Amino acid sequence: MKKILLLITSVFLLSCFSYSVSAQEKKEVQLKATAMAKDRGANANIKMARPTKDVKMAEPEKSRGYCCPTFVNHTGYYVDMYIDGNYYGTLYPYGTYEVCVFPGYTKIYCETTGGSLYWKSDGDCNTSFFYHLNY
């Protein structure tokens, strides 16, 4: 009986330790808004803009996994999200949105739907990123 109780306690403590280690991999990134230049040309941060008609995308390549950065909007604006230059959705005011990316990503870029403010940052799939969009 003592061996079973010791085994159960060991498994419980090991699972608690592994949970705390995985929780340390999360990275909170506070991004400050930058005003968009009035006389800008084509935006180099956007490769595929928000579609205005139906677009059928190719199926993603087989990969070992994916990562899901989380966006937290602390502003009153609707914000378009771009990952590696590709449109991934619109974040509503004061909302939170998780985007799953295959097979990884290196840069994020967010812009208000009216084009007055933007945010950008680097990222990777080795860490769980939470991007906080602030004024």
C-alpha positions as CSV (number, residue, x, y, z in Angstrom):
1,M,0.0,0.0,0.0
2,K,2.9,2.4,0.8
3,K,4.5,1.7,-2.6
4,I,1.3,2.6,-4.4
5,L,0.8,5.7,-2.4
6,L,4.4,6.7,-3.0
7,L,4.0,6.1,-6.7
8,I,0.8,8.1,-7.0
9,T,2.4,11.0,-5.1
10,S,5.5,10.9,-7.3
11,V,3.4,10.9,-10.5
12,F,1.3,13.8,-9.2
13,L,4.4,15.9,-8.3
14,L,6.1,15.1,-11.6
15,S,3.0,16.2,-13.5
16,C,2.8,19.5,-11.5
17,F,6.5,20.1,-12.3
18,S,6.0,19.5,-16.0
19,Y,3.0,21.8,-16.1
20,S,5.0,24.6,-14.5
21,V,7.8,24.2,-16.9
22,S,5.5,24.4,-19.9
23,A,3.9,27.5,-18.4
24,Q,7.3,29.2,-18.4
25,E,7.5,29.0,-22.2
26,K,4.7,31.6,-22.7
27,K,6.0,35.0,-23.6
28,E,3.9,38.2,-23.2
29,V,4.8,40.9,-25.8
30,Q,3.5,44.4,-25.2
31,L,3.3,46.2,-28.6
32,K,2.9,50.0,-28.8
33,A,0.9,51.4,-31.7
34,T,2.7,53.4,-34.4
35,A,0.9,56.0,-36.5
36,M,0.8,55.1,-40.2
37,A,2.6,57.5,-42.5
38,K,0.1,59.5,-44.6
39,D,2.0,59.3,-47.9
40,R,2.8,55.6,-47.9
41,G,2.9,53.5,-51.0
42,A,2.4,49.7,-51.1
43,N,2.9,48.1,-47.6
44,A,6.0,45.9,-47.6
45,N,4.6,44.0,-44.5
46,I,1.6,42.6,-46.5
47,K,2.0,39.9,-49.1
48,M,-1.6,38.7,-49.3
49,A,-4.2,41.4,-48.2
50,R,-7.7,40.7,-46.9
51,P,-9.6,38.9,-49.8
52,T,-12.4,40.8,-51.3
53,K,-13.7,37.8,-53.2
54,D,-13.6,34.0,-52.7
55,V,-10.0,32.7,-52.8
56,K,-9.2,29.0,-52.5
57,M,-5.9,28.5,-50.8
58,A,-3.6,25.5,-51.3
59,E,-3.6,22.8,-48.6
60,P,-0.8,23.4,-46.1
61,E,2.3,21.1,-46.4
62,K,2.5,18.2,-44.0
63,S,4.4,19.3,-41.0
64,R,5.4,18.1,-37.5
65,G,3.1,20.6,-35.9
66,Y,1.9,24.1,-35.7
67,C,1.9,27.0,-33.2
68,C,-0.8,29.3,-32.2
69,P,0.1,32.9,-31.3
70,T,-2.6,34.8,-29.4
71,F,-3.5,38.4,-30.1
72,V,-5.0,40.6,-27.4
73,N,-6.5,43.9,-28.6
74,H,-6.5,46.6,-25.9
75,T,-7.8,49.3,-28.3
76,G,-11.2,50.3,-29.6
77,Y,-10.2,49.6,-33.2
78,Y,-10.9,46.6,-35.5
79,V,-7.4,45.2,-36.4
80,D,-6.4,43.1,-39.4
81,M,-3.8,40.5,-38.5
82,Y,-1.0,39.4,-40.9
83,I,1.5,36.6,-40.2
84,D,4.5,36.5,-42.5
85,G,2.6,38.9,-44.7
86,N,-0.5,36.8,-45.1
87,Y,-3.9,37.9,-43.9
88,Y,-5.2,35.7,-41.0
89,G,-8.3,37.5,-39.7
90,T,-9.7,40.7,-38.2
91,L,-9.6,41.2,-34.4
92,Y,-12.5,43.0,-32.9
93,P,-12.1,45.9,-30.4
94,Y,-11.0,44.7,-26.9
95,G,-11.0,41.1,-28.1
96,T,-8.7,38.1,-28.0
97,Y,-8.0,35.9,-30.9
98,E,-5.7,32.8,-31.3
99,V,-4.4,32.0,-34.8
100,C,-2.9,28.6,-35.6
101,V,-0.1,28.8,-38.2
102,F,1.4,25.9,-40.3
103,P,4.3,25.2,-40.1
104,G,5.6,28.2,-38.2
105,Y,6.0,32.0,-38.5
106,T,8.7,34.6,-38.1
107,K,6.9,38.0,-38.2
108,I,3.5,39.4,-37.2
109,Y,2.0,42.7,-38.5
110,C,-1.3,44.2,-37.4
111,E,-3.0,47.2,-38.8
112,T,-6.3,49.0,-38.0
113,T,-8.9,48.4,-40.7
114,G,-8.9,52.1,-41.4
115,G,-5.1,52.1,-41.8
116,S,-4.3,54.7,-39.1
117,L,-2.2,52.6,-36.7
118,Y,0.0,49.5,-36.9
119,W,1.9,47.0,-34.7
120,K,4.7,44.6,-35.7
121,S,7.0,42.1,-34.0
122,D,9.1,39.0,-34.5
123,G,8.0,35.6,-33.4
124,D,8.7,31.9,-33.6
125,C,7.1,28.5,-32.8
126,N,9.4,27.7,-29.9
127,T,7.5,29.9,-27.5
128,S,3.8,30.6,-26.9
129,F,3.4,34.3,-27.7
130,F,0.7,36.6,-26.5
131,Y,0.8,39.8,-28.4
132,H,-0.8,42.7,-26.6
133,L,-1.8,45.5,-28.9
134,N,-1.8,48.8,-27.0
135,Y,-2.1,52.5,-27.8
